[in-house]
Amino acid sequence: RAYIGEQKYRVDKNGGRLRFAEKMSELDAKTQALDLSERKLRALPKGIEKFPQLEMLILSRNKIRKLPKEILGKMKNLRTLNLDLNRIVKLDSNIFVGLTKLEDISIWRNRIETLHKDIFVPLTNLKKLTISANPLKVLDKNIFLPLAKLEELNLYSNNIAVLDKDIFLPLKNLQNLELGGNKLTDLDKAIFAPLKKLKILSISGNDIADLDTLIFAPLT
């Protein structure tokens, strides 16, 4: 963050400067980023939907259990959404409807066990997705179908035991894939074949005893 006069700014991942607030009372029509981390929030703050110009929303380290889609869906300019270290158990299948500008979502260390197969359908501009350290067990083979622009996928430290051989087929632009710390015992030899742009891959901390030597051939 930076200060110019009395105004606070936060730099986004592209180097752009966002005018930001740390309290609801600081919000105005020009505010672009809101950081409400570590506020013991149990829900989205009332009135937040009145500021649809927000591009960055940080709600990490709170006690949020549920995200009402009727509020979040009104924030159509969001590019970054951080929900790390909350108590979210479930995300509605249409929770991201209307949020077509989202580029970065982080839901690290929550309590999510399942994800609806269509949950990412609206997120055609998403570039970074972090769903690590959840008790997530299963991923539908088509769940990443809408995410053609995704560059980073972090699924570290979940409870995933099986991945369909075609699950990464749509991710032609993926550069960083983190699968470590799961319960994988095997991977199909063709699972990484579509990932022509992949630069970083981690599968450490799983229960994989043996891998076909051809599995990494497409990555060289």
Contacts in CASP RR format, 6 or more apart in sequence:
PFRMAT RR
TARGET T0000
AUTHOR 0000-0000-0000
METHOD contacts of the structure
MODEL  1
RAYIGEQKYRVDKNGGRLRFAEKMSELDAKTQALDLSERKLRALPKGIEK
FPQLEMLILSRNKIRKLPKEILGKMKNLRTLNLDLNRIVKLDSNIFVGLT
KLEDISIWRNRIETLHKDIFVPLTNLKKLTISANPLKVLDKNIFLPLAKL
EELNLYSNNIAVLDKDIFLPLKNLQNLELGGNKLTDLDKAIFAPLKKLKI
LSISGNDIADLDTLIFAPLT
1 8 0 8 1.000
1 9 0 8 1.000
1 10 0 8 1.000
1 11 0 8 1.000
1 20 0 8 1.000
2 8 0 8 1.000
2 9 0 8 1.000
2 10 0 8 1.000
2 11 0 8 1.000
2 17 0 8 1.000
3 9 0 8 1.000
7 19 0 8 1.000
8 19 0 8 1.000
8 20 0 8 1.000
8 21 0 8 1.000
8 22 0 8 1.000
9 17 0 8 1.000
9 18 0 8 1.000
9 19 0 8 1.000
9 20 0 8 1.000
10 17 0 8 1.000
10 18 0 8 1.000
10 20 0 8 1.000
10 33 0 8 1.000
10 35 0 8 1.000
10 56 0 8 1.000
11 17 0 8 1.000
11 18 0 8 1.000
12 18 0 8 1.000
12 33 0 8 1.000
12 55 0 8 1.000
12 56 0 8 1.000
12 79 0 8 1.000
12 80 0 8 1.000
13 80 0 8 1.000
13 103 0 8 1.000
13 104 0 8 1.000
18 32 0 8 1.000
18 33 0 8 1.000
18 55 0 8 1.000
18 56 0 8 1.000
19 30 0 8 1.000
19 31 0 8 1.000
19 32 0 8 1.000
19 33 0 8 1.000
20 31 0 8 1.000
20 32 0 8 1.000
20 33 0 8 1.000
20 34 0 8 1.000
20 35 0 8 1.000
20 56 0 8 1.000
21 27 0 8 1.000
21 31 0 8 1.000
21 33 0 8 1.000
21 34 0 8 1.000
21 35 0 8 1.000
22 34 0 8 1.000
22 35 0 8 1.000
22 36 0 8 1.000
23 36 0 8 1.000
24 34 0 8 1.000
24 36 0 8 1.000
24 45 0 8 1.000
24 47 0 8 1.000
24 48 0 8 1.000
27 34 0 8 1.000
27 51 0 8 1.000
29 51 0 8 1.000
29 53 0 8 1.000
30 53 0 8 1.000
31 51 0 8 1.000
31 53 0 8 1.000
31 54 0 8 1.000
32 53 0 8 1.000
32 54 0 8 1.000
32 55 0 8 1.000
32 56 0 8 1.000
33 54 0 8 1.000
33 55 0 8 1.000
33 56 0 8 1.000
33 57 0 8 1.000
33 58 0 8 1.000
33 80 0 8 1.000
34 48 0 8 1.000
34 51 0 8 1.000
34 54 0 8 1.000
34 56 0 8 1.000
34 57 0 8 1.000
34 58 0 8 1.000
35 56 0 8 1.000
35 58 0 8 1.000
36 45 0 8 1.000
36 57 0 8 1.000
36 58 0 8 1.000
36 59 0 8 1.000
36 62 0 8 1.000
37 58 0 8 1.000
37 59 0 8 1.000
37 60 0 8 1.000
37 61 0 8 1.000
37 62 0 8 1.000
37 82 0 8 1.000
38 60 0 8 1.000
38 61 0 8 1.000
38 62 0 8 1.000
39 62 0 8 1.000
40 62 0 8 1.000
40 63 0 8 1.000
41 59 0 8 1.000
41 62 0 8 1.000
41 63 0 8 1.000
41 64 0 8 1.000
42 62 0 8 1.000
42 63 0 8 1.000
42 64 0 8 1.000
42 65 0 8 1.000
43 64 0 8 1.000
43 65 0 8 1.000
43 66 0 8 1.000
43 68 0 8 1.000
44 59 0 8 1.000
44 64 0 8 1.000
44 67 0 8 1.000
44 68 0 8 1.000
44 71 0 8 1.000
44 72 0 8 1.000
48 54 0 8 1.000
48 57 0 8 1.000
48 71 0 8 1.000
48 75 0 8 1.000
49 71 0 8 1.000
49 73 0 8 1.000
49 74 0 8 1.000
49 75 0 8 1.000
51 75 0 8 1.000
52 74 0 8 1.000
52 75 0 8 1.000
52 76 0 8 1.000
52 77 0 8 1.000
53 77 0 8 1.000
54 75 0 8 1.000
54 77 0 8 1.000
54 78 0 8 1.000
55 77 0 8 1.000
55 78 0 8 1.000
55 79 0 8 1.000
55 80 0 8 1.000
55 101 0 8 1.000
56 78 0 8 1.000
56 79 0 8 1.000
56 80 0 8 1.000
57 75 0 8 1.000
57 78 0 8 1.000
57 80 0 8 1.000
57 81 0 8 1.000
57 82 0 8 1.000
58 80 0 8 1.000
58 82 0 8 1.000
59 82 0 8 1.000
59 83 0 8 1.000
59 86 0 8 1.000
60 82 0 8 1.000
60 83 0 8 1.000
60 84 0 8 1.000
60 85 0 8 1.000
60 86 0 8 1.000
60 106 0 8 1.000
61 84 0 8 1.000
61 85 0 8 1.000
61 86 0 8 1.000
62 85 0 8 1.000
62 86 0 8 1.000
63 86 0 8 1.000
63 87 0 8 1.000
64 83 0 8 1.000
64 86 0 8 1.000
64 87 0 8 1.000
64 88 0 8 1.000
65 86 0 8 1.000
65 87 0 8 1.000
65 88 0 8 1.000
65 89 0 8 1.000
66 88 0 8 1.000
66 89 0 8 1.000
66 90 0 8 1.000
67 83 0 8 1.000
67 88 0 8 1.000
67 91 0 8 1.000
67 92 0 8 1.000
67 95 0 8 1.000
69 92 0 8 1.000
69 94 0 8 1.000
69 95 0 8 1.000
69 97 0 8 1.000
72 95 0 8 1.000
72 96 0 8 1.000
72 99 0 8 1.000
73 96 0 8 1.000
73 97 0 8 1.000
73 98 0 8 1.000
73 99 0 8 1.000
75 99 0 8 1.000
76 98 0 8 1.000
76 99 0 8 1.000
76 100 0 8 1.000
76 101 0 8 1.000
77 101 0 8 1.000
78 99 0 8 1.000
78 101 0 8 1.000
78 102 0 8 1.000
79 101 0 8 1.000
79 102 0 8 1.000
79 103 0 8 1.000
79 104 0 8 1.000
80 102 0 8 1.000
80 103 0 8 1.000
80 104 0 8 1.000
81 99 0 8 1.000
81 102 0 8 1.000
81 104 0 8 1.000
81 105 0 8 1.000
81 106 0 8 1.000
82 106 0 8 1.000
83 105 0 8 1.000
83 106 0 8 1.000
83 107 0 8 1.000
83 110 0 8 1.000
84 106 0 8 1.000
84 107 0 8 1.000
84 108 0 8 1.000
84 109 0 8 1.000
84 110 0 8 1.000
84 130 0 8 1.000
85 108 0 8 1.000
85 109 0 8 1.000
85 110 0 8 1.000
86 110 0 8 1.000
87 110 0 8 1.000
87 111 0 8 1.000
88 107 0 8 1.000
88 110 0 8 1.000
88 111 0 8 1.000
88 112 0 8 1.000
89 110 0 8 1.000
89 111 0 8 1.000
89 112 0 8 1.000
89 113 0 8 1.000
90 112 0 8 1.000
90 113 0 8 1.000
90 114 0 8 1.000
91 107 0 8 1.000
91 112 0 8 1.000
91 115 0 8 1.000
91 116 0 8 1.000
91 119 0 8 1.000
92 116 0 8 1.000
93 116 0 8 1.000
93 118 0 8 1.000
93 119 0 8 1.000
95 119 0 8 1.000
96 102 0 8 1.000
96 119 0 8 1.000
96 120 0 8 1.000
96 121 0 8 1.000
96 122 0 8 1.000
96 123 0 8 1.000
97 122 0 8 1.000
98 122 0 8 1.000
99 122 0 8 1.000
99 123 0 8 1.000
100 122 0 8 1.000
100 123 0 8 1.000
100 124 0 8 1.000
100 125 0 8 1.000
101 125 0 8 1.000
102 123 0 8 1.000
102 125 0 8 1.000
102 126 0 8 1.000
103 125 0 8 1.000
103 126 0 8 1.000
103 127 0 8 1.000
103 128 0 8 1.000
104 126 0 8 1.000
104 127 0 8 1.000
104 128 0 8 1.000
105 123 0 8 1.000
105 126 0 8 1.000
105 128 0 8 1.000
105 129 0 8 1.000
105 130 0 8 1.000
106 128 0 8 1.000
106 130 0 8 1.000
107 130 0 8 1.000
107 131 0 8 1.000
107 134 0 8 1.000
108 130 0 8 1.000
108 131 0 8 1.000
108 132 0 8 1.000
108 133 0 8 1.000
108 154 0 8 1.000
109 132 0 8 1.000
109 133 0 8 1.000
109 134 0 8 1.000
110 133 0 8 1.000
110 134 0 8 1.000
111 134 0 8 1.000
111 135 0 8 1.000
112 131 0 8 1.000
112 134 0 8 1.000
112 135 0 8 1.000
112 136 0 8 1.000
113 134 0 8 1.000
113 135 0 8 1.000
113 136 0 8 1.000
113 137 0 8 1.000
114 136 0 8 1.000
114 137 0 8 1.000
114 138 0 8 1.000
115 131 0 8 1.000
115 136 0 8 1.000
115 139 0 8 1.000
115 140 0 8 1.000
115 143 0 8 1.000
117 140 0 8 1.000
117 142 0 8 1.000
117 143 0 8 1.000
119 143 0 8 1.000
120 126 0 8 1.000
120 129 0 8 1.000
120 143 0 8 1.000
120 144 0 8 1.000
120 145 0 8 1.000
120 146 0 8 1.000
120 147 0 8 1.000
121 146 0 8 1.000
122 146 0 8 1.000
123 146 0 8 1.000
123 147 0 8 1.000
124 146 0 8 1.000
124 147 0 8 1.000
124 148 0 8 1.000
124 149 0 8 1.000
125 149 0 8 1.000
126 147 0 8 1.000
126 149 0 8 1.000
126 150 0 8 1.000
127 149 0 8 1.000
127 150 0 8 1.000
127 151 0 8 1.000
127 152 0 8 1.000
128 150 0 8 1.000
128 151 0 8 1.000
128 152 0 8 1.000
129 147 0 8 1.000
129 150 0 8 1.000
129 152 0 8 1.000
129 153 0 8 1.000
129 154 0 8 1.000
130 152 0 8 1.000
130 154 0 8 1.000
131 154 0 8 1.000
131 155 0 8 1.000
131 158 0 8 1.000
132 154 0 8 1.000
132 155 0 8 1.000
132 156 0 8 1.000
132 157 0 8 1.000
132 158 0 8 1.000
132 178 0 8 1.000
133 156 0 8 1.000
133 157 0 8 1.000
133 158 0 8 1.000
134 158 0 8 1.000
135 158 0 8 1.000
135 159 0 8 1.000
136 155 0 8 1.000
136 158 0 8 1.000
136 159 0 8 1.000
136 160 0 8 1.000
137 158 0 8 1.000
137 159 0 8 1.000
137 160 0 8 1.000
137 161 0 8 1.000
138 160 0 8 1.000
138 162 0 8 1.000
139 155 0 8 1.000
139 160 0 8 1.000
139 163 0 8 1.000
139 164 0 8 1.000
139 167 0 8 1.000
141 164 0 8 1.000
141 166 0 8 1.000
141 167 0 8 1.000
143 167 0 8 1.000
144 150 0 8 1.000
144 153 0 8 1.000
144 167 0 8 1.000
144 168 0 8 1.000
144 170 0 8 1.000
144 171 0 8 1.000
145 170 0 8 1.000
146 170 0 8 1.000
147 170 0 8 1.000
147 171 0 8 1.000
148 170 0 8 1.000
148 171 0 8 1.000
148 172 0 8 1.000
148 173 0 8 1.000
149 173 0 8 1.000
150 171 0 8 1.000
150 173 0 8 1.000
150 174 0 8 1.000
151 173 0 8 1.000
151 174 0 8 1.000
151 175 0 8 1.000
151 176 0 8 1.000
152 174 0 8 1.000
152 175 0 8 1.000
152 176 0 8 1.000
153 171 0 8 1.000
153 174 0 8 1.000
153 176 0 8 1.000
153 177 0 8 1.000
153 178 0 8 1.000
154 176 0 8 1.000
154 178 0 8 1.000
155 178 0 8 1.000
155 179 0 8 1.000
155 180 0 8 1.000
155 182 0 8 1.000
156 178 0 8 1.000
156 179 0 8 1.000
156 180 0 8 1.000
156 181 0 8 1.000
156 182 0 8 1.000
156 202 0 8 1.000
157 180 0 8 1.000
157 181 0 8 1.000
157 182 0 8 1.000
158 181 0 8 1.000
158 182 0 8 1.000
159 182 0 8 1.000
159 183 0 8 1.000
160 179 0 8 1.000
160 182 0 8 1.000
160 183 0 8 1.000
160 184 0 8 1.000
161 182 0 8 1.000
161 183 0 8 1.000
161 184 0 8 1.000
161 185 0 8 1.000
162 184 0 8 1.000
163 179 0 8 1.000
163 184 0 8 1.000
163 187 0 8 1.000
163 188 0 8 1.000
163 191 0 8 1.000
165 188 0 8 1.000
165 190 0 8 1.000
165 191 0 8 1.000
167 191 0 8 1.000
168 174 0 8 1.000
168 177 0 8 1.000
168 191 0 8 1.000
168 192 0 8 1.000
168 194 0 8 1.000
168 195 0 8 1.000
169 194 0 8 1.000
170 194 0 8 1.000
171 194 0 8 1.000
171 195 0 8 1.000
172 194 0 8 1.000
172 195 0 8 1.000
172 196 0 8 1.000
172 197 0 8 1.000
173 197 0 8 1.000
174 195 0 8 1.000
174 197 0 8 1.000
174 198 0 8 1.000
175 197 0 8 1.000
175 198 0 8 1.000
175 199 0 8 1.000
175 200 0 8 1.000
176 198 0 8 1.000
176 199 0 8 1.000
176 200 0 8 1.000
177 195 0 8 1.000
177 198 0 8 1.000
177 200 0 8 1.000
177 201 0 8 1.000
177 202 0 8 1.000
178 200 0 8 1.000
178 202 0 8 1.000
179 201 0 8 1.000
179 202 0 8 1.000
179 203 0 8 1.000
179 206 0 8 1.000
180 202 0 8 1.000
180 203 0 8 1.000
180 204 0 8 1.000
180 205 0 8 1.000
180 206 0 8 1.000
181 204 0 8 1.000
181 205 0 8 1.000
181 206 0 8 1.000
182 205 0 8 1.000
182 206 0 8 1.000
183 206 0 8 1.000
183 207 0 8 1.000
184 203 0 8 1.000
184 206 0 8 1.000
184 207 0 8 1.000
184 208 0 8 1.000
185 206 0 8 1.000
185 207 0 8 1.000
185 208 0 8 1.000
185 209 0 8 1.000
186 208 0 8 1.000
187 203 0 8 1.000
187 208 0 8 1.000
187 211 0 8 1.000
187 215 0 8 1.000
188 215 0 8 1.000
189 211 0 8 1.000
189 212 0 8 1.000
189 214 0 8 1.000
189 215 0 8 1.000
190 215 0 8 1.000
191 215 0 8 1.000
192 198 0 8 1.000
192 201 0 8 1.000
192 215 0 8 1.000
192 216 0 8 1.000
192 218 0 8 1.000
192 219 0 8 1.000
193 218 0 8 1.000
194 218 0 8 1.000
195 218 0 8 1.000
195 219 0 8 1.000
196 218 0 8 1.000
198 219 0 8 1.000
201 219 0 8 1.000
END
